[in-house]
Amino acid sequence: MYILGISAFYHDSAACLIKDGEILSAVQEERFTRIKHDAAFPINAINFCLKRENISIKDINYIAYYEKPFLKFERILESYLACVPFGVFSFLKSIPVWLKQKIWIKDIIKKELNYKGKIIFTEHHESHAASAFFTSSYEDAAFLTIDGTGEWCTTTYGKGENNKIKIMADIKFPHSLGLLYSAFTYYLGFKVNSDEYKVMGLAPYGEPVYKKTIYNNLIDLEEDGSFKLNLKYFNYVSGLTMTNKKFSKLFNLKPRKYNSVISQEHMNMASSIQQVTEEIIIKLAKHVKKITKKNNLCMAGGVALNCVANGRLLREKIFDKIYIQPSAGDAGGAIGAALITWYHYLNNNRIIESKKDFMKGALLGPDYSNEEIEKYLIKNKILYKKLNNTILLKETAKLINENKIIGWFQGRMEFGPRALGARSILANAKNENMREILNKKIKFRESFRPFASAVLEEDVSKYFDLQTKSSYMLLAMPVKESRLKKLSAKEQKLKGFDKLNIVRSNIPSVTHVDNSSRIQTVNKEDNPLFYKLLLQLKKDFKYSVIINTSFNRKDEPIVCTPEDAYKCFIKTEIDYLIMGNFLIKKSK
C-alpha cells in the first residue's frame, strides 16, 4: 500500500512516499526549483517520488497532508479579530492568499495531481511527533515538539507506545518559543524562518547580559517549562514585523539592518536568547520525563534543529537516549502525516527489529548513475578522470590531507537541512585557516559561521566528549579536552569577533569559540562510501575527522543534480569536484 505525504505552502514544502510503513523517498521542493525554502505546492518532489518507484498517482492509496488548513485559518482569523483595528495591513496581505489558495488544499491536491482517492489531514504537531517517534528505534518514548506555530499549538509533549502517539499537553499561539527566537532573529538583522541558526552561531561571541531583561519583561516562565510571552513587545500577531518599538526601547537598540555591522550588543543578545531557549527546553524536558516516566525522548519541530540546545539536553542526562528527526522542520511533517495515516488511520502494527532508526541515514532523495553523470560531462565538454572506487577513495583522502577543497556528490541526496556525505563540501579540519577560506571563498557568508565535523562513529570519543552516535549532525558537543590548546592570558581576555581566529585545538576548523563542534558520526550502514573515505583517511594519514558542510553557496539550496553541482563548483573556489567515479580538477 502506497501513502504519499505532503507538506506545502508555509515553509520548506516537501513530499514523502511510504509503502507498507517503509519510507521509500522524501525530498524538499527547493532542491528542484532552486528557491531556498520554497513553499510552493511540491509538484516536482511528488513527481520524483512517483517516478523513482515507477508508479503513477493512480497507484497511491492515500494522500496525507501535514496539518489542518481550516483549523489554521480559524486561528489566523481569531488572531486578527482580537487585534481590531490594528493589523489591517497584515490582514489585507494575508487573507486573500488564504481565500484563493491555502484553505482549498484538498481541491489543489486533486486538481494538481488528478487524484481521486482519499486525503487525510493530520494536525501539525501531531505530524511532528509522528515524524520523530515512528521513525525512531524506540518501542515506547516521550516526545517533545517545539516550533513557531502549527494550527494553534506551538509546543506539545506526550508519549508514543507501539503504533500510537498521544499528545498530553500543549502551549498555544501566540505564546511560542520558536517565535520568541525568531523575534530575536529578526531584530538581529537575519531572515526569519531561515537564519535562526546564525543566531545560534553568533551566541558564543557574546555574553548573556540580557537574560534577566528577557525573563523580567518578555516571558513568564513556570518551573514545568510552560510559559507566556508579554505580547506588548511583539508585532507578529497582527503586524508585518516580529518586534515593535517597545522591544527596541527595552534593549535601547534599533533593529539591525540586514548585512550591516554586527556589534558586541548584537552578540550579547544572541547569547542571551540562546541561553534562555536552552533553559526553557531543559525545564520542559524535566517535566515531560516526570509526567510520562519514559526513558527515551523523541524531538521534532523547528526548534529541535538547535544543535547547541540539543547537546546541552543530552549532557543533562534527563533521558537515557534522545532521537531527533533529521528533518525536524515543516518538511519532515510530510513523513509524519504519512506515518500517522499508516499507524493511526489504518491501525497497522509497528515492528522494530533493530536498534537503527527508520530514516535510512536521511539519504532519501534523487541519485544519479555513473552513466548519467558521464553523459552530462561529455555533453558539456567537461574534462574528467574516471577512477575505480579504490583509487577514488585514496585520491580523495590525499587531496583532503593536502588542504584541497572537495565538492562531493555521491548517491542519494539527503532529506532535511544537513549535508550528510552525499551532497557535501569536504575539507581538512586540521588546517587552522580552512574555516576562513570556506566562509570567504566558497560559501560567501559571514566570517563567524562555524563548520560541522564528520567523524567515524567508532572514533567519535577520541575527538569529542560524546559517547553516542550523532548520525544527523544535530548535536553540538565539546571537543575533547586533550585536543584543546592552552590559551594565553591575552587570548582569554579577547571579546567578540576578536576571538574568531584563535587556534583552540588540533582540529581548529571544526572547533567553535566555545570549544564545541557540531558532530556527524558516520557508520558503514547509513553511508558506506563516505564511511570508507574516512576510513581511508585514517589508514593513510592517521586521523578520521574532516569538515563536512553543505554543497551550496549562500542563500541557495543544497545541490541536487550534476548540473547544480558543476555550477556551484565553477562559481566558487572549490578545487576538485568528485561526482560518482569522476574527478574534475578546477585548473583543468
GUPA-362107 format. One line per field, with one value per residue (C-alpha): residue in three letters; x, y, z. Coordinates in nm, 2 decimals, always signed. Example, Ala and Ser with C-alpha at 12.3 -4.5 7.8 and 13.67 -1.06 7.14 Angstrom:
2
code (ala, ser)
xx (+1.23, +1.37)
yy (-0.45, -0.11)
zz (+0.78, +0.71)
***
This chain:
588
code (met, tyr, ile, leu, gly, ile, ser, ala, phe, tyr, his, asp, ser, ala, ala, cys, leu, ile, lys, asp, gly, glu, ile, leu, ser, ala, val, gln, glu, glu, arg, phe, thr, arg, ile, lys, his, asp, ala, ala, phe, pro, ile, asn, ala, ile, asn, phe, cys, leu, lys, arg, glu, asn, ile, ser, ile, lys, asp, ile, asn, tyr, ile, ala, tyr, tyr, glu, lys, pro, phe, leu, lys, phe, glu, arg, ile, leu, glu, ser, tyr, leu, ala, cys, val, pro, phe, gly, val, phe, ser, phe, leu, lys, ser, ile, pro, val, trp, leu, lys, gln, lys, ile, trp, ile, lys, asp, ile, ile, lys, lys, glu, leu, asn, tyr, lys, gly, lys, ile, ile, phe, thr, glu, his, his, glu, ser, his, ala, ala, ser, ala, phe, phe, thr, ser, ser, tyr, glu, asp, ala, ala, phe, leu, thr, ile, asp, gly, thr, gly, glu, trp, cys, thr, thr, thr, tyr, gly, lys, gly, glu, asn, asn, lys, ile, lys, ile, met, ala, asp, ile, lys, phe, pro, his, ser, leu, gly, leu, leu, tyr, ser, ala, phe, thr, tyr, tyr, leu, gly, phe, lys, val, asn, ser, asp, glu, tyr, lys, val, met, gly, leu, ala, pro, tyr, gly, glu, pro, val, tyr, lys, lys, thr, ile, tyr, asn, asn, leu, ile, asp, leu, glu, glu, asp, gly, ser, phe, lys, leu, asn, leu, lys, tyr, phe, asn, tyr, val, ser, gly, leu, thr, met, thr, asn, lys, lys, phe, ser, lys, leu, phe, asn, leu, lys, pro, arg, lys, tyr, asn, ser, val, ile, ser, gln, glu, his, met, asn, met, ala, ser, ser, ile, gln, gln, val, thr, glu, glu, ile, ile, ile, lys, leu, ala, lys, his, val, lys, lys, ile, thr, lys, lys, asn, asn, leu, cys, met, ala, gly, gly, val, ala, leu, asn, cys, val, ala, asn, gly, arg, leu, leu, arg, glu, lys, ile, phe, asp, lys, ile, tyr, ile, gln, pro, ser, ala, gly, asp, ala, gly, gly, ala, ile, gly, ala, ala, leu, ile, thr, trp, tyr, his, tyr, leu, asn, asn, asn, arg, ile, ile, glu, ser, lys, lys, asp, phe, met, lys, gly, ala, leu, leu, gly, pro, asp, tyr, ser, asn, glu, glu, ile, glu, lys, tyr, leu, ile, lys, asn, lys, ile, leu, tyr, lys, lys, leu, asn, asn, thr, ile, leu, leu, lys, glu, thr, ala, lys, leu, ile, asn, glu, asn, lys, ile, ile, gly, trp, phe, gln, gly, arg, met, glu, phe, gly, pro, arg, ala, leu, gly, ala, arg, ser, ile, leu, ala, asn, ala, lys, asn, glu, asn, met, arg, glu, ile, leu, asn, lys, lys, ile, lys, phe, arg, glu, ser, phe, arg, pro, phe, ala, ser, ala, val, leu, glu, glu, asp, val, ser, lys, tyr, phe, asp, leu, gln, thr, lys, ser, ser, tyr, met, leu, leu, ala, met, pro, val, lys, glu, ser, arg, leu, lys, lys, leu, ser, ala, lys, glu, gln, lys, leu, lys, gly, phe, asp, lys, leu, asn, ile, val, arg, ser, asn, ile, pro, ser, val, thr, his, val, asp, asn, ser, ser, arg, ile, gln, thr, val, asn, lys, glu, asp, asn, pro, leu, phe, tyr, lys, leu, leu, leu, gln, leu, lys, lys, asp, phe, lys, tyr, ser, val, ile, ile, asn, thr, ser, phe, asn, arg, lys, asp, glu, pro, ile, val, cys, thr, pro, glu, asp, ala, tyr, lys, cys, phe, ile, lys, thr, glu, ile, asp, tyr, leu, ile, met, gly, asn, phe, leu, ile, lys, lys, ser, lys)
xx (+0.00, +0.14, +0.09, +0.20, +0.28, +0.28, +0.38, +0.32, +0.25, +0.43, +0.80, +1.01, +0.74, +0.82, +0.69, +0.74, +0.64, +0.59, +0.50, +0.36, +0.51, +0.86, +0.99, +1.10, +1.17, +1.15, +1.26, +1.21, +1.07, +1.35, +1.60, +1.43, +1.32, +1.65, +1.44, +1.56, +1.28, +1.04, +0.68, +0.51, +0.30, +0.57, +0.48, +0.85, +0.91, +0.59, +0.68, +1.03, +0.88, +0.64, +0.90, +1.16, +0.91, +0.79, +0.43, +0.16, -0.08, -0.34, -0.13, -0.15, -0.39, -0.39, -0.25, -0.17, -0.14, +0.07, -0.18, -0.55, -0.59, -0.94, -0.81, -0.51, -0.74, -0.96, -0.65, -0.55, -0.89, -0.94, -0.59, -0.68, -1.02, -0.87, -0.64, -0.90, -0.85, -0.47, -0.32, -0.53, -0.23, -0.12, -0.48, -0.51, -0.19, -0.26, -0.63, -0.65, -0.38, -0.58, -0.91, -0.76, -0.52, -0.42, -0.76, -0.85, -0.58, -0.80, -0.91, -0.55, -0.42, -0.70, -0.65, -0.27, -0.23, -0.56, -0.61, -0.94, -0.86, -0.88, -0.70, -0.61, -0.54, -0.34, -0.26, +0.07, +0.22, +0.08, +0.28, +0.59, +0.55, +0.49, +0.79, +1.01, +0.86, +0.76, +1.10, +1.28, +1.40, +1.21, +0.91, +0.79, +0.92, +0.82, +0.81, +0.85, +0.77, +0.86, +0.83, +0.69, +0.33, +0.11, -0.27, -0.29, -0.01, +0.34, +0.47, +0.34, +0.45, +0.32, +0.41, +0.44, +0.37, +0.39, +0.17, +0.01, +0.11, -0.08, -0.04, -0.09, -0.04, +0.03, +0.11, -0.09, -0.03, +0.06, +0.29, +0.57, +0.94, +1.00, +0.85, +1.05, +1.37, +1.26, +1.18, +1.55, +1.65, +1.46, +1.59, +1.95, +1.91, +1.87, +1.59, +1.30, +1.24, +1.57, +1.86, +1.78, +2.10, +2.30, +2.18, +2.29, +2.63, +2.67, +2.58, +2.92, +3.08, +2.87, +2.77, +2.42, +2.38, +2.02, +1.90, +1.75, +1.58, +1.42, +1.29, +1.17, +0.99, +0.93, +0.85, +0.68, +0.83, +0.70, +0.90, +0.74, +0.86, +0.53, +0.54, +0.35, +0.50, +0.44, +0.28, +0.31, +0.67, +0.59, +0.42, +0.38, +0.02, -0.12, +0.17, +0.43, +0.73, +0.83, +0.90, +0.78, +0.92, +0.87, +1.10, +1.37, +1.33, +1.36, +1.71, +1.79, +1.89, +1.73, +1.68, +2.00, +1.97, +2.05, +2.42, +2.52, +2.79, +2.74, +2.82, +2.90, +2.55, +2.41, +2.64, +2.52, +2.15, +2.22, +2.39, +2.10, +1.82, +2.02, +2.07, +1.70, +1.60, +1.82, +1.69, +1.33, +1.39, +1.56, +1.26, +1.02, +1.22, +1.23, +0.86, +0.80, +1.01, +0.82, +0.48, +0.55, +0.80, +0.96, +1.34, +1.38, +1.28, +1.19, +1.20, +1.08, +0.97, +1.20, +1.34, +1.47, +1.73, +1.91, +2.20, +2.36, +2.04, +2.02, +2.38, +2.31, +1.99, +2.20, +2.46, +2.18, +2.11, +1.73, +1.66, +1.87, +1.85, +1.74, +1.63, +1.58, +1.40, +1.67, +1.42, +1.27, +1.11, +0.80, +0.94, +0.95, +0.58, +0.52, +0.68, +0.48, +0.15, +0.21, +0.31, +0.01, -0.21, -0.04, -0.05, -0.34, -0.59, -0.51, -0.41, -0.11, +0.13, +0.47, +0.76, +1.10, +1.37, +1.69, +1.84, +1.86, +1.61, +1.39, +1.53, +1.79, +2.06, +1.82, +1.95, +1.61, +1.64, +1.75, +2.06, +2.25, +2.43, +2.78, +2.63, +2.40, +2.69, +2.93, +2.66, +2.63, +3.02, +3.06, +2.77, +2.92, +3.28, +3.40, +3.74, +3.74, +3.92, +3.73, +3.86, +3.76, +3.64, +3.97, +4.17, +3.89, +3.89, +4.27, +4.30, +4.02, +4.18, +4.51, +4.36, +4.19, +4.51, +4.68, +4.42, +4.23, +3.85, +3.63, +3.28, +3.15, +2.84, +2.75, +2.44, +2.10, +2.06, +1.99, +1.64, +1.65, +1.87, +2.20, +2.45, +2.55, +2.81, +2.60, +2.59, +2.88, +3.18, +3.47, +3.79, +4.08, +3.97, +4.33, +4.40, +4.37, +4.28, +4.02, +3.72, +3.81, +3.88, +3.55, +3.34, +3.51, +3.58, +3.33, +3.02, +3.04, +2.89, +2.96, +3.30, +3.18, +2.99, +3.12, +3.16, +3.05, +3.27, +3.22, +3.40, +3.40, +3.13, +3.38, +3.63, +3.39, +3.50, +3.87, +3.79, +3.48, +3.30, +3.03, +2.96, +2.67, +2.61, +2.51, +2.42, +2.22, +2.45, +2.20, +2.43, +2.69, +2.93, +3.26, +3.59, +3.79, +4.00, +4.31, +4.28, +4.24, +4.53, +4.60, +4.52, +4.74, +4.63, +4.59, +4.38, +4.15, +4.06, +3.95, +3.59, +3.35, +3.50, +3.85, +3.81, +3.75, +4.09, +4.23, +4.36, +4.18, +4.25, +4.44, +4.12, +4.08, +3.85, +3.57, +3.62, +3.39, +3.48, +3.31, +3.53, +3.23, +3.16, +2.85, +2.91, +2.81, +2.91, +2.95, +2.88, +2.90, +2.53, +2.40, +2.66, +2.91, +3.11, +3.15, +3.24, +3.51, +3.65, +3.70, +3.85, +4.09, +4.19, +4.25, +4.46, +4.68, +4.71, +4.61, +4.31, +3.93, +3.76, +3.70, +3.49, +3.16, +2.94, +2.65, +2.73, +2.58, +2.65, +2.50, +2.12, +2.10, +1.95, +2.19, +2.27, +2.06, +2.17, +2.51, +2.44, +2.37, +2.70, +2.90, +2.76, +2.84, +3.19, +3.26, +3.12, +3.33, +3.69, +3.63, +3.94, +3.80, +3.46, +3.40, +3.07, +3.02, +3.35, +3.45, +3.71, +3.71, +4.00, +3.93, +4.26, +4.16)
yy (+0.00, +0.34, +0.66, +1.00, +1.26, +1.63, +1.95, +2.27, +2.64, +2.77, +2.67, +2.40, +2.22, +1.85, +1.51, +1.17, +0.82, +0.52, +0.17, -0.06, +0.17, +0.18, +0.52, +0.49, +0.86, +1.21, +1.54, +1.91, +2.11, +2.37, +2.11, +2.11, +2.48, +2.61, +2.85, +2.82, +2.71, +2.70, +2.69, +2.61, +2.30, +2.03, +1.90, +1.83, +1.65, +1.44, +1.35, +1.24, +1.01, +0.85, +0.82, +0.66, +0.39, +0.36, +0.42, +0.68, +0.88, +0.61, +0.37, +0.59, +0.46, +0.77, +1.12, +1.26, +1.64, +1.75, +1.99, +2.10, +2.42, +2.52, +2.50, +2.71, +2.96, +2.98, +3.07, +3.34, +3.50, +3.49, +3.65, +3.94, +3.99, +4.01, +4.29, +4.50, +4.78, +4.70, +4.47, +4.58, +4.58, +4.24, +4.12, +4.26, +4.09, +3.75, +3.68, +3.70, +3.43, +3.21, +3.26, +3.20, +2.91, +2.79, +2.70, +2.49, +2.23, +1.93, +2.09, +2.18, +1.83, +1.68, +1.93, +1.93, +1.56, +1.44, +1.24, +1.08, +0.89, +0.95, +1.25, +1.25, +1.57, +1.54, +1.81, +2.00, +1.90, +1.55, +1.52, +1.65, +1.40, +1.11, +1.20, +1.16, +0.87, +0.64, +0.68, +0.61, +0.27, +0.30, +0.08, +0.35, +0.70, +1.05, +1.32, +1.69, +1.92, +2.29, +2.53, +2.87, +2.76, +2.50, +2.54, +2.66, +2.46, +2.59, +2.33, +1.98, +1.68, +1.33, +0.97, +0.72, +0.35, +0.08, +0.22, +0.51, +0.86, +1.07, +1.44, +1.50, +1.88, +2.18, +2.55, +2.76, +3.06, +3.34, +3.20, +3.04, +2.96, +2.94, +3.28, +3.43, +3.30, +3.43, +3.77, +3.79, +3.66, +3.94, +4.20, +4.09, +4.15, +3.80, +3.63, +3.48, +3.11, +3.08, +3.23, +3.12, +2.91, +3.22, +3.35, +3.02, +3.05, +3.41, +3.34, +3.22, +3.55, +3.74, +3.73, +3.66, +4.01, +4.05, +3.72, +3.89, +4.15, +3.87, +3.69, +4.01, +4.16, +3.92, +3.58, +3.44, +3.10, +2.84, +2.56, +2.30, +2.48, +2.63, +3.00, +3.30, +3.58, +3.95, +4.04, +4.42, +4.38, +4.18, +4.26, +3.91, +3.86, +4.14, +4.32, +4.27, +4.27, +4.04, +4.31, +4.67, +5.00, +4.89, +4.59, +4.83, +5.07, +4.78, +4.69, +5.05, +4.94, +4.97, +4.65, +4.57, +4.61, +4.31, +4.28, +4.58, +4.56, +4.32, +4.49, +4.34, +4.42, +4.21, +3.92, +3.96, +3.95, +3.63, +3.48, +3.58, +3.43, +3.12, +3.06, +3.13, +2.89, +2.62, +2.67, +2.65, +2.33, +2.18, +2.26, +2.12, +1.80, +1.75, +1.80, +1.56, +1.30, +1.34, +1.31, +1.04, +0.83, +0.73, +0.66, +0.79, +1.12, +1.19, +1.55, +1.74, +2.09, +2.37, +2.44, +2.08, +2.19, +2.39, +2.16, +2.36, +2.32, +1.95, +1.90, +2.06, +1.85, +1.53, +1.64, +1.70, +1.32, +1.37, +1.09, +0.78, +0.84, +1.12, +1.09, +1.40, +1.37, +1.48, +1.69, +1.83, +2.14, +2.15, +1.93, +1.64, +1.68, +1.51, +1.19, +1.23, +1.27, +0.96, +0.75, +0.87, +0.75, +0.41, +0.36, +0.56, +0.57, +0.22, +0.07, -0.13, -0.29, -0.13, -0.37, -0.28, -0.54, -0.35, -0.05, +0.15, +0.42, +0.41, +0.72, +0.53, +0.79, +1.05, +0.95, +0.95, +1.19, +1.16, +0.98, +0.97, +0.68, +0.70, +0.68, +0.98, +1.18, +1.09, +1.18, +1.53, +1.58, +1.47, +1.69, +1.99, +1.92, +1.89, +1.73, +1.45, +1.14, +0.82, +0.63, +0.30, +0.31, +0.21, +0.48, +0.73, +0.70, +0.70, +1.01, +1.20, +1.13, +1.25, +1.57, +1.65, +1.60, +1.84, +2.10, +2.09, +2.16, +1.89, +1.90, +1.56, +1.43, +1.07, +0.85, +0.96, +1.32, +1.40, +1.49, +1.78, +2.08, +1.90, +1.76, +1.42, +1.30, +1.28, +1.65, +1.78, +2.01, +1.84, +1.99, +1.94, +2.00, +2.02, +2.33, +2.64, +2.86, +2.64, +2.79, +3.14, +3.01, +2.82, +3.11, +3.37, +3.19, +2.90, +2.98, +3.36, +3.41, +3.57, +3.50, +3.39, +3.09, +2.76, +2.43, +2.09, +1.78, +1.43, +1.16, +0.78, +0.66, +0.43, +0.72, +0.99, +0.97, +1.02, +1.37, +1.48, +1.44, +1.23, +0.86, +0.81, +0.84, +1.16, +1.05, +1.36, +1.64, +1.76, +1.76, +2.02, +1.87, +1.98, +1.89, +1.65, +1.84, +1.66, +1.81, +2.17, +2.42, +2.62, +2.98, +3.27, +3.52, +3.77, +3.53, +3.45, +3.82, +3.87, +3.96, +3.93, +3.86, +3.92, +3.55, +3.44, +3.34, +3.18, +2.83, +2.64, +2.27, +2.04, +2.02, +2.40, +2.44, +2.24, +2.38, +2.67, +2.96, +2.78, +2.47, +2.28, +2.12, +2.02, +1.65, +1.39, +1.04, +0.82, +0.45, +0.19, +0.11, +0.46, +0.58, +0.31, +0.52, +0.82, +0.58, +0.42, +0.77, +0.85, +0.50, +0.57, +0.90, +0.72, +0.45, +0.68, +0.99, +0.87, +1.09, +1.03, +1.37, +1.63, +1.94, +1.85, +2.14, +2.16, +2.16, +2.51, +2.88, +3.13, +3.16, +2.86, +2.51, +2.21, +2.09, +1.81, +1.73, +1.70, +2.03, +2.20, +2.06, +2.17, +2.53, +2.56, +2.42, +2.67, +2.97, +2.90, +2.82, +2.45, +2.28, +1.94, +1.81, +1.44, +1.30, +0.93, +0.79, +1.10, +1.35, +1.71, +1.94, +2.32, +2.41, +2.19)
zz (+0.00, -0.10, +0.10, -0.02, +0.24, +0.16, +0.34, +0.15, +0.14, +0.45, +0.47, +0.31, +0.10, +0.07, -0.04, +0.10, -0.03, +0.20, +0.11, +0.38, +0.65, +0.49, +0.38, +0.02, -0.08, +0.07, -0.08, -0.05, -0.34, -0.31, -0.44, -0.78, -0.81, -0.66, -0.45, -0.09, +0.15, -0.14, +0.00, -0.33, -0.39, -0.42, -0.76, -0.85, -0.52, -0.57, -0.93, -0.82, -0.55, -0.81, -1.08, -0.86, -0.76, -1.12, -1.03, -1.11, -0.90, -0.96, -0.75, -0.44, -0.19, +0.04, +0.04, +0.38, +0.44, +0.74, +0.90, +0.91, +0.69, +0.83, +1.19, +1.10, +0.91, +1.23, +1.44, +1.19, +1.18, +1.55, +1.60, +1.37, +1.52, +1.87, +1.75, +1.56, +1.44, +1.45, +1.19, +0.89, +0.66, +0.77, +0.73, +0.38, +0.28, +0.43, +0.39, +0.01, -0.02, +0.22, +0.04, -0.31, -0.22, +0.13, +0.26, -0.05, -0.02, -0.09, -0.42, -0.51, -0.44, -0.66, -0.94, -0.95, -0.93, -1.09, -0.77, -0.69, -0.38, +0.00, +0.15, +0.52, +0.72, +1.03, +1.29, +1.25, +1.58, +1.56, +1.23, +1.40, +1.69, +1.44, +1.23, +1.53, +1.72, +1.43, +1.27, +1.59, +1.71, +2.04, +2.12, +2.36, +2.43, +2.53, +2.26, +2.27, +1.97, +1.96, +1.67, +1.57, +1.54, +1.38, +1.37, +1.73, +1.91, +1.94, +2.18, +2.26, +2.46, +2.51, +2.46, +2.19, +2.25, +1.98, +1.69, +1.87, +1.98, +2.22, +2.28, +2.66, +2.68, +2.47, +2.46, +2.21, +1.99, +2.04, +2.31, +2.13, +2.20, +1.82, +1.76, +2.05, +1.90, +1.55, +1.70, +1.81, +1.47, +1.30, +1.55, +1.49, +1.11, +0.99, +0.79, +0.99, +0.93, +0.76, +0.96, +1.32, +1.31, +1.26, +1.60, +1.75, +1.58, +1.69, +2.06, +2.18, +2.08, +2.33, +2.70, +2.82, +2.97, +2.86, +3.00, +3.31, +3.09, +2.88, +3.19, +3.36, +3.06, +2.76, +2.91, +3.22, +3.27, +3.51, +3.67, +3.45, +3.14, +3.04, +2.96, +2.84, +2.63, +2.71, +2.38, +2.42, +2.29, +1.98, +1.65, +1.49, +1.58, +1.38, +1.21, +0.94, +1.17, +1.46, +1.72, +1.79, +1.92, +2.28, +2.22, +2.08, +2.37, +2.62, +2.48, +2.39, +2.04, +1.70, +1.49, +1.30, +0.92, +0.71, +0.62, +0.85, +1.11, +1.40, +1.73, +2.07, +2.18, +1.90, +2.01, +2.37, +2.26, +2.06, +2.37, +2.59, +2.38, +2.32, +2.69, +2.77, +2.49, +2.64, +2.99, +2.88, +2.68, +2.99, +3.21, +2.96, +2.93, +3.30, +3.32, +3.03, +3.20, +3.52, +3.36, +3.10, +3.31, +2.98, +2.94, +2.59, +2.42, +2.06, +1.93, +1.62, +1.52, +1.40, +1.75, +1.76, +1.49, +1.76, +1.80, +2.08, +2.29, +2.20, +2.31, +2.65, +2.68, +2.62, +2.88, +3.14, +3.12, +3.18, +2.94, +2.86, +2.49, +2.26, +1.90, +1.68, +1.35, +1.09, +0.90, +1.22, +1.05, +0.83, +0.55, +0.80, +0.86, +0.52, +0.67, +1.00, +0.81, +0.60, +0.91, +1.11, +0.82, +0.82, +1.20, +1.33, +1.05, +0.92, +1.26, +1.13, +1.36, +1.43, +1.42, +1.55, +1.46, +1.53, +1.71, +1.39, +1.31, +1.00, +0.82, +0.62, +0.71, +0.56, +0.21, +0.06, -0.24, -0.61, -0.72, -1.05, -1.21, -1.35, -1.69, -1.63, -1.48, -1.77, -2.02, -1.86, -1.86, -2.22, -2.34, -2.17, -2.28, -1.92, -1.87, -1.62, -1.49, -1.43, -1.13, -0.97, -0.61, -0.45, -0.64, -0.59, -0.21, -0.19, -0.41, -0.23, +0.11, -0.03, -0.16, +0.17, +0.35, +0.11, +0.21, -0.12, -0.10, -0.24, -0.38, -0.30, -0.50, -0.43, -0.41, -0.29, -0.18, +0.19, +0.32, +0.56, +0.61, +0.67, +0.42, +0.55, +0.30, -0.02, -0.13, +0.08, +0.06, +0.24, +0.37, +0.62, +0.98, +1.10, +0.88, +1.11, +0.81, +0.65, +0.83, +0.70, +0.35, +0.32, +0.46, +0.23, -0.09, -0.11, +0.10, +0.06, +0.41, +0.75, +0.89, +1.23, +1.09, +1.22, +1.03, +1.13, +1.17, +1.02, +1.21, +1.21, +1.45, +1.63, +1.67, +1.80, +2.16, +2.05, +1.94, +2.13, +2.46, +2.31, +2.39, +2.15, +1.78, +1.61, +1.26, +1.16, +1.28, +1.54, +1.85, +1.94, +2.20, +2.35, +2.18, +2.39, +2.65, +2.55, +2.20, +2.32, +2.31, +2.62, +2.56, +2.66, +2.91, +2.63, +2.42, +2.72, +2.75, +2.39, +2.33, +2.03, +1.69, +1.83, +1.95, +1.59, +1.47, +1.79, +1.73, +2.00, +1.93, +1.70, +1.49, +1.48, +1.18, +1.34, +1.69, +1.77, +2.00, +2.29, +2.22, +2.09, +1.75, +1.56, +1.50, +1.24, +1.33, +1.01, +1.00, +0.72, +0.73, +0.66, +0.41, +0.31, +0.06, +0.30, +0.58, +0.35, +0.27, +0.64, +0.69, +0.41, +0.57, +0.90, +0.73, +0.52, +0.74, +1.10, +1.15, +1.08, +1.13, +0.85, +0.78, +0.63, +0.51, +0.27, -0.11, -0.19, -0.19, +0.04, +0.00, -0.23, -0.16, -0.14, -0.49, -0.63, -0.99, -1.16, -1.33, -0.99, -0.85, -1.15, -1.14, -0.77, -0.84, -1.11, -0.92, -0.61, -0.53, -0.47, -0.60, -0.71, -0.79, -0.74, -0.88, -0.88, -1.00, -1.19, -1.07, -1.22, -1.14, -1.13, -1.30, -1.60)
***
